[in-house]
Amino acid sequence: MNLHCKKFCLWVAVALTPLFCTSVFAQGPTDVTVAGSAASASTAAPAVPDAPVPTTPDQASGPVSQYPTGSTGGDWRVGITIYGWFPGLHGTVGALGHNASVHVPFSDLFNTLKGIIPIAVEADKGRFLMPEDFLWMKLGINNGIPINDFGQTSINTHLTQSILTGKVGYRLYDGEHLKFDALGGIRYWYVGLNNTLEPSGLGNSRSVNWIDGVGGARFILPFGEKAAMTVAGDAGAGQANLDYQAVGLLNYNFTPKFGLAVGWRYLYENYRPSNNQFVYNPAISGAVAGFGYNFGGKPPAPMTASCSASPAQVFAGDPVTVTASPENLNPKLNALYTWSGDGVTGNGTTASINTSALNPGTYTVKGTLKEGKPGKEGLKPWEVADCSAAYTIKEFEPPTLSCSANPTDLKPGDSSTVTAQGGSPQNRPLLYTYQTSGGTISGNGTTATYSSTGASAGPAQITCSVSDDKGHTVTASTSVNIQAPPPPPPPPPPSLALHSVFFPTALPNEQRPDRGLAESQEQILTTLATDFKTYLQVKPDARLTLTGHADPRGSAKYNMALSERRVGTVKNFLVQQGVPESAIDTTALGDTHPLSKDEVKDLIQTNPELTDEEKTKMLHQSNLIYLAQNRRVDITLNNGQQSVQLYPFNAKDSETLLNERPQAHAKKQPAAPKQ
């Protein structure tokens, strides 16, 4: 072969190798049968020279635990399987429009294996399952190059393939002899190719990956407690035109955790992208075997039963019901119940107890549950469960009682209604009686009438009693309060002797406004102050009004000022005697409201202190007395009582009071007493 031809063929090899083309120097037809691993490059070759096409198992081909999904309750169960597949391969592979037909036995594939990581994991919870599978493998071969003008003697080819299959499923049927799962998910393919020329080390790498969606089913046929047969398959497409597989397995679990599976698997893949850059269309079949380990989850729980009695405490004659509550029963097996104990009857999950003949105390009822096939219940130890329940026959309880009275505050002679609220826990007939520490009470039912007549003031105790026909008696008490008789009404306020106070002519004057009261008039005011302070204790709102007058002599202005000094003098004297200033009002009238001469004469004639002879004598001096009678201060109580205006003719200082000439002073008023 000339130099130009050699160069051309070498560059074709370098260009096609990254695109997964295989025989660089193939000159024959594209259909080539590979019979062994030592096929020459000068003959028809598969896609990769003398290299097997990598294969992988799927999760469905892994060993399946005979423990059925759904029987482990709400706990997760996880199974991990390390497996091996021993297949042969036939089909078509190609690149850049050049396809090759391949037929490779398992022995040739095994000779090119450089490394492998096969693992399958399945997680189950209830009826839900998630089978996941991952396979990584690396194949390698070194082929010689017949044309070595460039100094290259061989091409070293390594093919890496990873397949990840993830599915989710649901157990549609979970029977005793058949279990049926529906599965669906994706299968991810990755193929990487690396070619290196030796001895130069020149090389190139390319890879391709695609995803297919798959769906399928799995059938499990249990053979007893440890063995089962699995038949499964799936089909789908995506970036590949078609992707399907079928598998059959025999599973055997040595223990609940360790198991072995063997069987046969067939896998078909048709990956033909529209650009024809790479064709991968093999059918792979062969024996499969794996070793599995299960963890998590729980084995089926043993059958148990619990018993309860309701009510747990009764009185003789009351019914009692006992109930068995089984757990972990197999709904496909028959269940039998038996009961034993005093007065118990029944053969189901509940039984009745007749307590009429039972004495007070605690009793126990036993229940036995057996399951199994009809006529064979309880043949195995785990098919029998016992339970017991206790109940108590109680002594009859005494009655209860509460006692109340309404009203509770009474005046002497008043009545109150007493109410007794009794009850018997066993509805026994009740009899009521009543007693009291004071007064009287009558009644023999739930109410009675209390009378406070004859009771002393203060609290009176009332005792209520109730008895049943079993000899039980209980008491309760309440009380009422008898008010003391009201105190006698306070005595009427003492009467006040109100006398008008008379002044000498022109007194008190402006120079000595503190002097002007005659001694006899001071005595009148002293008596009034003493009596009024006592009166205030009964009538604290009492008030005195002082009204000052002057005789007609003098100007109106002078007389008004004089009458103001006179009421001021009287007020100051009363205050000095202890009368509250706030209880005194004053009014000055001057000479505007004098007594007439006729009124003065009438006062003389009606004065009980004068004899007829003295009255006649005084009437002859009526002009003098008229003036003296108008030099006064009248005193009025706020209840309307007014002072007596009788002139003090018999006073020792009456001449001073009657004198019509102005006086220098009458007498200095005493200092105010200490309060």
C-alpha positions as CSV (number, residue, x, y, z in Angstrom):
1,M,0.0,0.0,0.0
2,N,1.5,3.4,-1.0
3,L,2.2,6.1,1.5
4,H,-0.8,8.3,0.7
5,C,-3.1,5.4,1.3
6,K,-1.6,4.6,4.6
7,K,-1.9,8.3,5.8
8,F,-5.5,8.4,4.7
9,C,-6.4,5.3,6.6
10,L,-4.7,6.4,9.8
11,W,-6.5,9.8,9.8
12,V,-9.8,7.9,9.3
13,A,-9.1,5.9,12.4
14,V,-8.3,9.0,14.4
15,A,-11.4,10.8,13.2
16,L,-13.9,7.9,13.7
17,T,-12.7,6.6,17.0
18,P,-14.1,9.6,19.0
19,L,-17.4,9.0,17.4
20,F,-17.6,5.4,18.6
21,C,-16.8,4.0,15.2
22,T,-15.0,0.7,15.5
23,S,-12.7,-1.0,12.8
24,V,-10.5,1.7,11.4
25,F,-9.5,-0.5,8.5
26,A,-12.6,-2.4,7.7
27,Q,-12.9,-2.8,3.9
28,G,-15.6,-5.4,3.7
29,P,-19.4,-5.3,4.2
30,T,-20.9,-3.8,7.3
31,D,-22.5,-7.1,8.5
32,V,-19.7,-8.8,10.5
33,T,-20.1,-11.8,12.8
34,V,-17.7,-11.8,15.8
35,A,-17.1,-15.3,16.9
36,G,-14.4,-14.6,19.6
37,S,-12.3,-12.1,21.3
38,A,-9.3,-12.5,19.0
39,A,-11.0,-11.4,15.8
40,S,-8.5,-9.7,13.4
41,A,-8.8,-6.1,12.5
42,S,-8.4,-7.0,8.9
43,T,-11.7,-8.9,9.0
44,A,-15.1,-7.7,9.6
45,A,-15.2,-6.4,13.2
46,P,-17.9,-5.2,15.7
47,A,-18.3,-1.6,16.6
48,V,-15.3,-1.6,18.9
49,P,-12.4,-3.9,17.6
50,D,-12.5,-7.2,19.4
51,A,-14.2,-5.4,22.4
52,P,-17.5,-6.7,23.8
53,V,-20.5,-4.4,24.1
54,P,-21.1,-3.7,27.8
55,T,-24.3,-5.0,29.4
56,T,-26.1,-4.3,32.7
57,P,-28.9,-5.8,34.7
58,D,-31.9,-4.0,36.0
59,Q,-33.4,-3.6,39.4
60,A,-36.2,-5.9,38.6
61,S,-33.7,-8.7,38.1
62,G,-32.3,-8.4,41.6
63,P,-33.4,-10.9,44.3
64,V,-36.7,-10.2,45.8
65,S,-37.4,-10.8,49.5
66,Q,-40.2,-13.2,50.2
67,Y,-41.5,-10.8,52.9
68,P,-44.4,-9.1,51.1
69,T,-44.5,-5.4,50.9
70,G,-47.4,-4.1,52.9
71,S,-47.0,-6.6,55.8
72,T,-44.4,-4.6,57.6
73,G,-46.8,-1.9,58.8
74,G,-45.7,1.7,58.6
75,D,-41.9,1.1,58.9
76,W,-39.5,1.3,56.0
77,R,-37.8,-1.9,54.9
78,V,-34.6,-1.7,52.8
79,G,-33.1,-4.5,50.8
80,I,-29.5,-4.2,49.3
81,T,-28.5,-6.7,46.6
82,I,-25.1,-7.4,45.1
83,Y,-25.7,-9.4,42.0
84,G,-24.0,-10.8,38.9
85,W,-25.3,-11.4,35.4
86,F,-23.8,-13.9,32.9
87,P,-25.3,-13.0,29.6
88,G,-24.5,-13.4,25.9
89,L,-25.1,-10.6,23.4
90,H,-26.3,-10.2,19.9
91,G,-27.5,-7.3,17.9
92,T,-26.3,-4.3,15.9
93,V,-23.9,-1.4,16.8
94,G,-22.5,1.3,14.6
95,A,-21.4,4.9,14.0
96,L,-21.5,7.4,11.2
97,G,-23.8,5.2,9.2
98,H,-21.6,2.1,9.5
99,N,-23.3,-0.6,11.4
100,A,-22.1,-4.0,12.5
101,S,-23.9,-7.2,13.5
102,V,-22.4,-8.7,16.7
103,H,-22.7,-12.1,18.4
104,V,-20.7,-12.4,21.6
105,P,-20.9,-15.2,24.2
106,F,-20.5,-14.6,27.9
107,S,-16.9,-15.9,28.0
108,D,-15.7,-13.2,25.6
109,L,-17.4,-10.5,27.5
110,F,-15.8,-11.7,30.8
111,N,-12.3,-11.6,29.3
112,T,-12.5,-7.9,28.6
113,L,-13.9,-6.8,32.0
114,K,-11.7,-4.3,33.8
115,G,-14.0,-3.3,36.7
116,I,-17.6,-3.5,37.8
117,I,-19.8,-2.1,40.6
118,P,-23.3,-3.7,40.6
119,I,-25.8,-2.7,43.3
120,A,-29.6,-2.7,43.7
121,V,-31.5,-1.1,46.5
122,E,-35.2,-1.3,47.2
123,A,-37.1,0.6,49.9
124,D,-40.6,-0.4,50.9
125,K,-43.2,1.2,53.2
126,G,-46.7,-0.2,53.4
127,R,-47.8,-0.7,49.8
128,F,-45.3,1.8,48.4
129,L,-42.0,0.6,46.9
130,M,-39.0,2.3,45.4
131,P,-36.6,-0.1,43.5
132,E,-33.3,1.6,42.5
133,D,-30.4,0.0,40.5
134,F,-26.9,1.2,39.6
135,L,-24.3,-0.5,37.5
136,W,-20.9,0.8,36.5
137,M,-18.5,-1.3,34.4
138,K,-15.3,-0.8,32.4
139,L,-14.2,-2.9,29.5
140,G,-10.8,-2.7,27.7
141,I,-8.9,-4.2,24.8
142,N,-5.7,-3.5,22.9
143,N,-5.7,-4.1,19.1
144,G,-2.6,-4.1,16.9
145,I,-2.5,-1.7,13.8
146,P,-1.3,-3.5,10.7
147,I,-0.1,-0.2,9.0
148,N,2.6,1.4,11.2
149,D,4.2,3.9,8.9
150,F,3.7,6.5,11.5
151,G,5.4,4.5,14.2
152,Q,2.1,3.5,15.9
153,T,1.8,-0.2,16.7
154,S,-1.6,-0.5,18.5
155,I,-4.7,1.2,19.6
156,N,-5.8,0.9,23.3
157,T,-9.6,1.1,23.7
158,H,-11.5,1.5,27.0
159,L,-15.3,1.6,27.2
160,T,-17.1,2.8,30.3
161,Q,-20.8,2.3,30.8
162,S,-23.1,3.4,33.7
163,I,-26.8,2.6,33.9
164,L,-29.0,4.1,36.7
165,T,-32.6,2.8,36.9
166,G,-35.0,4.5,39.3
167,K,-38.6,3.4,39.8
168,V,-41.5,3.8,42.1
169,G,-44.3,1.4,42.5
170,Y,-47.4,0.4,44.4
171,R,-48.7,-3.0,45.4
172,L,-52.0,-3.3,43.7
173,Y,-52.7,-6.8,45.1
174,D,-51.3,-8.3,48.3
175,G,-52.8,-11.8,48.5
176,E,-51.5,-14.9,50.4
177,H,-50.5,-16.7,47.2
178,L,-50.0,-13.9,44.8
179,K,-48.7,-10.3,45.0
180,F,-48.9,-7.8,42.1
181,D,-46.9,-4.6,41.8
182,A,-47.1,-1.8,39.3
183,L,-43.8,0.0,38.6
184,G,-42.7,3.1,36.7
185,G,-39.6,5.3,36.4
186,I,-36.6,6.1,34.2
187,R,-33.5,4.4,32.9
188,Y,-30.4,6.5,32.4
189,W,-27.7,5.3,30.0
190,Y,-24.1,6.6,29.8
191,V,-21.4,5.2,27.4
192,G,-17.9,6.7,27.2
193,L,-15.1,5.6,24.8
194,N,-11.4,6.4,25.1
195,N,-8.9,5.5,22.3
196,T,-5.1,5.8,22.7
197,L,-2.5,5.2,20.1
198,E,0.6,3.4,21.3
199,P,3.4,4.1,21.8
200,S,2.8,7.9,21.1
201,G,0.0,8.2,23.7
202,L,-2.2,10.2,21.3
203,G,-5.8,9.7,22.1
204,N,-9.3,11.0,22.1
205,S,-12.4,10.5,24.3
206,R,-16.1,10.9,23.5
207,S,-19.3,10.0,25.4
208,V,-23.0,9.8,24.8
209,N,-26.0,9.5,27.3
210,W,-29.7,9.2,27.0
211,I,-32.8,8.7,29.2
212,D,-35.8,6.3,28.7
213,G,-39.0,6.3,30.6
214,V,-40.1,2.7,31.5
215,G,-43.1,1.1,33.1
216,G,-43.9,-2.4,34.0
217,A,-45.2,-5.0,36.5
218,R,-43.9,-7.5,39.0
219,F,-45.6,-10.8,40.1
220,I,-44.5,-12.6,43.3
221,L,-45.7,-16.1,44.0
222,P,-44.8,-17.1,47.6
223,F,-43.9,-20.8,48.2
224,G,-44.3,-21.0,52.0
225,E,-42.6,-18.7,54.4
226,K,-39.1,-18.5,52.9
227,A,-39.3,-19.1,49.1
228,A,-41.0,-17.2,46.3
229,M,-40.9,-16.9,42.5
230,T,-40.8,-13.5,40.9
231,V,-41.7,-12.7,37.3
232,A,-41.2,-9.1,36.2
233,G,-40.8,-7.0,33.2
234,D,-40.9,-3.4,31.9
235,A,-41.0,-1.5,28.6
236,G,-40.5,2.0,27.5
237,A,-38.9,4.5,25.3
238,G,-37.5,8.1,25.3
239,Q,-34.4,9.0,23.5
240,A,-34.2,5.4,22.6
241,N,-36.7,4.0,20.2
242,L,-37.5,1.0,22.4
243,D,-36.3,-0.3,25.8
244,Y,-37.7,-3.4,27.4
245,Q,-36.7,-6.4,29.6
246,A,-38.1,-9.6,31.2
247,V,-36.9,-11.5,34.2
248,G,-37.7,-14.6,36.2
249,L,-36.3,-15.3,39.6
250,L,-36.4,-18.0,42.4
251,N,-35.9,-16.3,45.8
252,Y,-34.9,-18.0,49.0
253,N,-34.3,-16.3,52.4
254,F,-32.1,-18.2,54.8
255,T,-33.0,-15.7,57.5
256,P,-35.3,-12.7,57.6
257,K,-32.2,-10.6,56.7
258,F,-30.1,-12.7,54.3
259,G,-31.4,-14.2,51.0
260,L,-30.3,-15.6,47.6
261,A,-31.9,-15.3,44.2
262,V,-31.2,-17.0,40.9
263,G,-32.9,-16.8,37.5
264,W,-32.8,-15.6,33.9
265,R,-33.0,-12.1,32.4
266,Y,-33.5,-10.7,28.9
267,L,-32.8,-7.1,28.0
268,Y,-33.3,-5.2,24.7
269,E,-32.2,-1.7,23.8
270,N,-32.7,0.1,20.5
271,Y,-30.9,3.5,20.5
272,R,-30.8,5.0,17.0
273,P,-30.7,8.8,17.0
274,S,-31.8,10.5,13.8
275,N,-28.3,11.7,12.9
276,N,-27.0,8.1,12.8
277,Q,-23.9,9.2,14.7
278,F,-24.2,6.2,17.0
279,V,-26.3,3.0,16.9
280,Y,-26.8,0.8,20.0
281,N,-29.3,-2.0,19.4
282,P,-28.3,-5.2,21.4
283,A,-30.4,-8.0,22.9
284,I,-28.7,-9.4,26.1
285,S,-29.8,-12.5,27.9
286,G,-28.4,-14.9,30.4
287,A,-28.4,-16.2,33.9
288,V,-28.5,-13.8,36.9
289,A,-27.7,-14.5,40.6
290,G,-27.5,-12.2,43.6
291,F,-27.0,-12.1,47.4
292,G,-29.3,-9.8,49.4
293,Y,-29.4,-8.2,52.8
294,N,-32.6,-6.8,54.3
295,F,-32.8,-4.4,57.2
296,G,-35.4,-2.1,58.8
297,G,-39.1,-2.8,58.9
298,K,-40.5,-5.3,61.3
299,P,-41.6,-8.8,60.8
300,P,-45.3,-9.4,61.2
301,A,-46.2,-8.7,64.8
302,P,-47.5,-11.7,66.8
303,M,-51.2,-11.8,67.6
304,T,-52.2,-10.3,71.0
305,A,-55.4,-9.5,72.8
306,S,-56.4,-7.2,75.7
307,C,-59.5,-7.4,77.8
308,S,-61.5,-4.7,79.5
309,A,-64.6,-4.7,81.8
310,S,-67.1,-1.9,81.6
311,P,-68.0,-0.5,84.0
312,A,-65.2,-1.6,86.1
313,Q,-67.0,-0.9,89.4
314,V,-70.7,-1.8,89.9
315,F,-73.2,-2.7,92.5
316,A,-74.7,-6.2,92.8
317,G,-77.4,-6.6,90.1
318,D,-75.8,-4.1,87.7
319,P,-74.7,-5.6,84.3
320,V,-71.0,-5.8,83.3
321,T,-69.7,-6.2,79.7
322,V,-66.2,-7.6,79.0
323,T,-64.6,-6.9,75.6
324,A,-61.6,-8.5,73.9
325,S,-59.6,-6.2,71.7
326,P,-57.3,-8.3,69.4
327,E,-54.3,-7.0,67.5
328,N,-52.4,-8.3,64.5
329,L,-55.2,-10.7,63.5
330,N,-54.8,-12.3,60.1
331,P,-58.1,-11.4,58.4
332,K,-57.8,-14.5,56.2
333,L,-58.0,-16.8,59.2
334,N,-60.8,-17.8,61.5
335,A,-60.9,-16.5,65.0
336,L,-62.6,-18.1,68.1
337,Y,-63.3,-16.5,71.5
338,T,-63.9,-18.3,74.8
339,W,-64.7,-16.7,78.2
340,S,-64.4,-18.0,81.7
341,G,-65.3,-16.5,85.1
342,D,-68.2,-16.0,87.6
343,G,-71.5,-15.3,85.8
344,V,-69.9,-14.7,82.4
345,T,-71.6,-15.8,79.1
346,G,-70.7,-15.2,75.5
347,N,-68.5,-16.5,72.7
348,G,-67.6,-13.4,70.7
349,T,-65.5,-10.3,71.2
350,T,-67.9,-9.3,74.0
351,A,-69.5,-11.2,76.8
352,S,-72.0,-10.3,79.6
353,I,-71.6,-10.9,83.3
354,N,-74.7,-11.3,85.7
355,T,-73.7,-9.8,89.0
356,S,-77.0,-10.4,90.9
357,A,-75.6,-13.3,93.0
358,L,-72.1,-11.8,93.6
359,N,-71.0,-10.4,96.9
360,P,-68.9,-7.2,97.3
361,G,-65.3,-7.8,96.1
362,T,-63.0,-8.0,93.1
363,Y,-63.5,-10.6,90.3
364,T,-61.5,-11.6,87.2
365,V,-62.7,-12.8,83.8
366,K,-60.4,-14.6,81.4
367,G,-60.7,-14.4,77.6
368,T,-58.9,-16.8,75.1
369,L,-58.5,-16.0,71.4
370,K,-57.5,-18.6,68.9
371,E,-57.0,-18.1,65.1
372,G,-56.3,-20.5,62.3
373,K,-58.0,-22.3,59.4
374,P,-61.6,-23.4,60.3
375,G,-61.3,-26.4,62.6
376,K,-57.6,-25.9,63.2
377,E,-57.6,-22.8,65.3
378,G,-54.9,-22.5,67.9
379,L,-52.7,-25.4,66.7
380,K,-49.6,-23.3,66.8
381,P,-48.4,-21.4,69.9
382,W,-48.5,-18.0,68.1
383,E,-52.1,-18.6,67.2
384,V,-53.3,-18.4,70.8
385,A,-53.6,-15.2,73.0
386,D,-55.0,-14.8,76.5
387,C,-56.2,-11.8,78.3
388,S,-58.0,-11.0,81.5
389,A,-60.1,-8.1,83.0
390,A,-61.0,-7.3,86.6
391,Y,-64.1,-5.7,87.9
392,T,-65.4,-4.8,91.4
393,I,-68.7,-5.3,93.2
394,K,-69.1,-2.3,95.5
395,E,-70.8,-1.9,98.8
396,F,-73.9,0.3,98.6
397,E,-72.9,3.9,99.2
398,P,-74.5,6.2,101.8
399,P,-76.7,9.1,100.5
400,T,-75.4,12.6,100.0
401,L,-77.0,15.7,101.4
402,S,-76.8,19.5,101.2
403,C,-78.8,21.9,103.4
404,S,-79.6,25.6,102.8
405,A,-82.0,28.3,104.2
406,N,-83.5,31.3,102.4
407,P,-83.5,34.0,103.7
408,T,-80.7,33.7,106.2
409,D,-81.1,37.1,107.9
410,L,-84.4,37.2,109.9
411,K,-86.1,39.7,112.1
412,P,-87.7,38.3,115.2
413,G,-90.8,36.4,114.3
414,D,-89.9,36.0,110.6
415,S,-89.8,32.6,108.8
416,S,-87.2,31.0,106.4
417,T,-87.5,28.1,104.0
418,V,-85.0,25.3,104.6
419,T,-84.2,23.1,101.5
420,A,-82.5,19.7,101.8
421,Q,-81.1,18.2,98.6
422,G,-80.4,14.5,99.2
423,G,-79.4,11.8,96.7
424,S,-78.7,8.1,96.8
425,P,-76.0,6.8,94.3
426,Q,-78.1,3.6,94.1
427,N,-81.5,5.5,94.1
428,R,-82.6,4.1,97.5
429,P,-85.7,5.7,99.1
430,L,-84.8,8.6,101.5
431,L,-86.4,10.0,104.7
432,Y,-85.8,13.6,105.8
433,T,-85.8,15.1,109.4
434,Y,-84.9,18.5,110.8
435,Q,-83.7,20.1,114.1
436,T,-82.9,23.6,115.2
437,S,-81.1,25.2,118.2
438,G,-83.5,28.0,118.5
439,G,-87.0,28.8,117.2
440,T,-89.1,26.0,115.6
441,I,-88.9,24.0,112.3
442,S,-91.5,21.8,110.7
443,G,-91.4,19.5,107.7
444,N,-90.4,15.9,106.7
445,G,-89.7,16.3,102.9
446,T,-87.1,18.0,100.9
447,T,-88.3,21.4,102.3
448,A,-89.2,22.6,105.8
449,T,-90.3,25.9,107.4
450,Y,-88.2,27.6,110.1
451,S,-89.8,30.1,112.5
452,S,-87.7,32.5,114.5
453,T,-90.4,33.1,117.1
454,G,-89.0,32.7,120.5
455,A,-85.4,32.5,119.3
456,S,-82.7,34.6,120.8
457,A,-80.9,37.2,118.8
458,G,-77.9,35.8,116.9
459,P,-77.2,32.7,114.9
460,A,-79.6,29.7,115.0
461,Q,-78.2,26.3,113.9
462,I,-80.4,24.1,111.6
463,T,-79.6,20.4,111.1
464,C,-80.9,18.4,108.2
465,S,-80.8,14.6,108.2
466,V,-81.5,12.0,105.5
467,S,-81.6,8.2,105.9
468,D,-81.9,5.4,103.4
469,D,-83.4,1.9,103.7
470,K,-79.8,0.4,104.1
471,G,-79.3,2.1,107.5
472,H,-77.1,4.9,106.3
473,T,-77.7,8.4,107.8
474,V,-76.0,11.6,106.9
475,T,-76.5,15.1,108.1
476,A,-75.8,18.6,106.9
477,S,-76.3,21.9,108.6
478,T,-77.0,25.5,107.8
479,S,-77.8,28.6,110.0
480,V,-79.9,31.7,110.1
481,N,-79.2,34.9,111.9
482,I,-81.8,36.5,114.1
483,Q,-81.4,40.2,114.1
484,A,-81.6,42.0,117.5
485,P,-84.7,44.2,118.1
486,P,-84.2,47.7,116.8
487,P,-83.1,50.3,119.4
488,P,-85.8,52.6,120.7
489,P,-86.1,55.8,118.7
490,P,-83.9,58.6,119.9
491,P,-85.5,61.2,122.2
492,P,-86.7,64.3,120.6
493,P,-84.2,67.2,120.6
494,P,-84.4,69.3,123.8
495,S,-86.5,72.4,123.5
496,L,-84.5,75.7,123.5
497,A,-85.5,78.6,125.7
498,L,-84.9,81.5,123.2
499,H,-84.9,84.9,124.7
500,S,-84.2,88.2,122.9
501,V,-81.2,90.0,124.2
502,F,-81.6,93.7,125.2
503,F,-78.9,96.5,125.1
504,P,-78.4,99.8,127.0
505,T,-78.8,103.0,124.9
506,A,-76.1,103.5,122.2
507,L,-74.2,100.4,123.1
508,P,-72.0,98.9,122.0
509,N,-70.3,102.0,120.6
510,E,-67.6,102.3,117.9
511,Q,-64.8,102.9,120.4
512,R,-65.5,99.7,122.4
513,P,-67.5,97.4,120.2
514,D,-66.6,94.5,122.5
515,R,-68.5,96.0,125.4
516,G,-72.2,96.5,125.5
517,L,-73.8,93.3,127.0
518,A,-75.3,93.7,130.5
519,E,-74.6,91.0,133.0
520,S,-78.2,89.7,132.9
521,Q,-78.0,89.3,129.1
522,E,-74.7,87.5,129.3
523,Q,-76.4,84.9,131.5
524,I,-79.2,84.5,129.0
525,L,-76.6,83.9,126.2
526,T,-74.5,81.5,128.4
527,T,-77.6,79.3,129.0
528,L,-78.5,79.5,125.3
529,A,-75.0,78.4,124.3
530,T,-75.0,75.4,126.6
531,D,-78.5,74.3,125.5
532,F,-77.7,74.8,121.8
533,K,-74.5,72.7,121.9
534,T,-76.6,69.8,123.3
535,Y,-79.2,70.5,120.7
536,L,-76.6,70.2,117.9
537,Q,-75.8,66.6,119.0
538,V,-79.4,65.6,118.1
539,K,-79.9,68.1,115.3
540,P,-76.4,68.7,113.7
541,D,-78.0,70.8,111.0
542,A,-79.5,73.3,113.5
543,R,-78.7,77.0,112.9
544,L,-79.3,80.3,114.8
545,T,-80.2,83.6,113.2
546,L,-79.4,86.8,115.1
547,T,-81.5,89.9,114.1
548,G,-80.3,93.3,115.4
549,H,-82.6,96.3,116.1
550,A,-82.2,99.9,117.3
551,D,-84.8,102.4,118.8
552,P,-86.0,105.2,116.5
553,R,-83.7,107.9,117.8
554,G,-80.7,108.7,115.7
555,S,-80.2,108.6,111.9
556,A,-81.0,105.5,109.9
557,K,-77.3,105.1,109.1
558,Y,-76.3,105.3,112.7
559,N,-79.0,102.9,113.8
560,M,-78.0,100.4,111.1
561,A,-74.4,100.4,112.2
562,L,-75.5,100.2,115.8
563,S,-77.7,97.1,115.1
564,E,-74.7,95.5,113.2
565,R,-72.5,96.0,116.2
566,R,-75.2,94.4,118.5
567,V,-75.6,91.2,116.4
568,G,-71.8,91.0,116.2
569,T,-71.4,91.3,119.9
570,V,-74.0,88.5,120.5
571,K,-72.4,86.2,117.9
572,N,-68.9,86.7,119.3
573,F,-70.1,85.9,122.8
574,L,-71.8,82.7,121.6
575,V,-68.7,81.6,119.8
576,Q,-66.7,82.3,122.9
577,Q,-69.0,79.9,124.7
578,G,-68.3,77.1,122.2
579,V,-71.1,77.5,119.6
580,P,-69.8,76.8,116.1
581,E,-69.5,80.0,114.2
582,S,-70.8,78.2,111.1
583,A,-74.1,77.6,112.9
584,I,-74.8,81.3,113.4
585,D,-76.3,83.7,110.8
586,T,-76.7,87.5,111.4
587,T,-79.0,90.2,110.1
588,A,-79.0,93.9,111.0
589,L,-82.3,95.9,110.5
590,G,-81.5,99.2,112.3
591,D,-84.8,101.0,113.1
592,T,-86.6,99.7,110.1
593,H,-88.7,97.1,111.9
594,P,-89.4,98.5,115.4
595,L,-92.1,97.2,117.8
596,S,-95.0,99.5,117.9
597,K,-96.2,101.1,121.1
598,D,-99.3,99.0,121.1
599,E,-97.1,95.8,120.7
600,V,-95.0,97.0,123.6
601,K,-98.1,97.6,125.8
602,D,-99.4,94.1,124.9
603,L,-96.0,92.6,125.9
604,I,-96.3,94.4,129.3
605,Q,-99.8,93.2,129.9
606,T,-99.0,89.6,129.0
607,N,-95.7,89.4,130.9
608,P,-96.1,86.6,133.5
609,E,-93.3,87.9,135.6
610,L,-95.1,91.2,136.5
611,T,-97.8,91.7,139.0
612,D,-100.9,93.7,138.1
613,E,-99.5,96.6,140.1
614,E,-96.2,96.4,138.3
615,K,-97.9,96.2,135.0
616,T,-99.9,99.4,135.8
617,K,-96.7,101.2,136.8
618,M,-94.9,100.2,133.7
619,L,-97.8,101.3,131.4
620,H,-97.4,104.8,132.9
621,Q,-93.8,104.7,131.5
622,S,-94.7,103.2,128.2
623,N,-92.7,105.8,126.2
624,L,-89.5,104.9,128.1
625,I,-90.2,101.2,127.8
626,Y,-91.0,101.5,124.0
627,L,-87.5,102.8,123.4
628,A,-85.9,100.1,125.6
629,Q,-87.9,97.3,123.9
630,N,-86.5,98.2,120.5
631,R,-82.8,98.1,121.7
632,R,-82.6,94.3,121.2
633,V,-81.3,91.3,119.2
634,D,-83.9,88.6,118.3
635,I,-82.8,84.9,118.1
636,T,-84.5,82.5,115.7
637,L,-83.9,78.7,115.3
638,N,-84.0,77.3,111.7
639,N,-87.0,75.2,112.6
640,G,-89.0,78.5,112.9
641,Q,-88.8,78.9,116.7
642,Q,-88.3,82.6,117.7
643,S,-87.0,84.2,120.9
644,V,-89.4,85.5,123.5
645,Q,-89.3,89.4,123.4
646,L,-90.3,89.9,127.1
647,Y,-88.3,92.7,128.7
648,P,-86.2,91.7,131.8
649,F,-87.9,94.1,134.2
650,N,-86.8,92.1,137.2
651,A,-83.1,92.0,136.2
652,K,-80.7,93.6,138.6
653,D,-79.4,95.8,135.8
654,S,-82.8,96.6,134.4
655,E,-82.4,100.3,135.2
656,T,-79.2,100.4,133.1
657,L,-81.2,98.8,130.3
658,L,-84.1,101.3,130.6
659,N,-82.0,104.4,130.9
660,E,-82.6,106.5,127.8
661,R,-79.3,108.4,128.1
662,P,-76.2,107.0,126.3
663,Q,-73.9,104.8,128.5
664,A,-70.2,104.7,128.4
665,H,-70.1,100.9,128.6
666,A,-72.0,98.1,130.2
667,K,-69.3,95.6,131.1
668,K,-66.2,94.1,129.5
669,Q,-67.0,90.8,128.0
670,P,-65.1,87.8,129.3
671,A,-62.4,86.1,127.3
672,A,-63.3,83.0,125.3
673,P,-63.0,79.8,127.3
674,K,-60.4,77.3,126.3
675,Q,-61.9,74.7,124.0
